């Protein structure tokens, strides 16, 4: 029910939910500003555009345009009425897990190149350790993907129990 503190916080005191709420608010404010910023940095550096919050708008127009668009798009999605936010959070995490091997394998290959990494190249043992964990991690994500995308929204479950 809206407006009620989570019951799991009850053993920690009457006002524990206020501390929890303040932490959640802090995390959301930081993520709403830092995630678009890091994305703008990554995209602009990858494409060769000037980046940096220490630059003026005239010096890095693409960077600031992308940063602004990402913030506006994120706020716009959250403000859409009846948008399944919890379902989108779950689907984004499943997508993150499914795409992990496609990012991690090239990264492991790059960190093993002596010509690229120099003295910081990884040892064979740590490469084998990372590589051996990847199949099991990926398999578990592929197995969970269909169950998480089949309407497992918290709001959907609460509606089913009221009917």
N, C-alpha and C positions, 0 to 999 in steps of 0.2 A: 504494500500500500504506500502511495506517495506520502511523504511528510513524516514517516515513522523511521526511527533509526534501525539499522540492521540488528536483529536479535542476537547475532553472534558476538556483538560487542558488549552485551549486557553485563557479563561477569567482570569486565574491566572498569566498571564505574558508570555513573549516570551520564557523564558528559564525554565518554570515550568516543562517541560518534562525532562529536565536534572536531576532535583531533584527527579522526579518520577523514572527515569531510575536508578539513583544511589541507591535509596531505594529498587527497584526491584532486582538489582544486589546483594546488601547486603543480602537481604532475601534469595536469591537463594544460595549464598555461604554458609550462615549459615545452611540452611536446608540440603544442600548437605553433610555437615560434621556432623551435630548434629543428624539427623535422623538415619543414619547408626550406629552412636556411641550409641545412646539410644537403638537401636534394638540389637546390640551386647551385651550391658549390660544386657538387659532383658533376652535374650536367654541363655547367659552363666550363669547368676545367677539362672535362672529357672532350668537349667540342672546340676547345681552344679560345673561348671568350674570356675577357678580363673578369676577374672575380674579386670579391672582398668587400666587407662592410666598411673598411677604411677608405674605400674609393668613393669618389663623388658619383652622382647619377650620370653625369656626362662621360665619365671614365669607364663605367661598367653598366651601360643601359640594359643589356640583355639579362645580366645577373639580377638587377633590381626588378625588371619586368617579370622574370620567372618567379622570383620570391613573392612578389605581390600577387601574381596569378594563383600560385599554390595556396596562399593564405585565403584568398577570396573563394577559390574553389572548395577548400575544406570547410569554410564557414557556410558556403552555399548549400553543400550537401547536408550538413547538420541541421540547417534550417528548413529543409524540405519536410512538409507535413507527411506523416505516416511512412517515413523512410525507415526501413528495418535496420537500425543502427547496430544492434547486437549481432544480427545475422551477418552484416557486412564486416564486423570486427572478426567474427569467427572465420568467414570466408577469406578474409585477407591473411589471416594467420595460416590457414591451410595452403593458400597460394604461396605464401612465404616458404613454407616447408617443402612444397613440391618443387619450387624453383631453386631451392638451396643447392642440389647437386650440380646444376648447370652453372652456378657461380663458383662453387667450392672446388670443383675439379680443375677448371682452368687456373684458379688461384694456387692450388697445390702444385700444378705443373710449373707455374711461374716462379714460385719460391724455391723450386729445386734447380733452377738454372743458375749455374755459377757465374756465367757471363753477365747476368742481370743483377744478381744479388751480391756478388763478390764474397766477402768474408761472412756475410750473414745468411748464406745458403743453409737450408735445413739439412739435418742429418737424416740418413736413410731410416733409422729407427723411428723417429718422430713422424716421418712421412708415412711409413707403414702403419703406424698407430692411427693417424688421422684417416687414412684411406680405408682401414678395416672397419672403422665405425660408420662410415658413410652409407654402405648398403643397408645395414640394419636400421639406421635412422631414416633413410629414405623409404624403406619398405613400410615402416610403421606409419609414416605420414601418408603414403599412398593408400594404406588400408583404412585410415581414419577419414580420408577426404570425402568419400560418399556419405558416411554417417553424419559428418558435420554439416554437409550442405543440404541435407534433407529436412529443412525447416526446423532446426533445433534452436529456435529463438526463445529466450526466456519469456518474452511477452506472449508467444504462442502457447507455451505450456501453461502459463497462469490463466489464460483465457479458457483453455480446455477444462481446467479444474472447476471453473465457476459455472460452466454450463451444465 
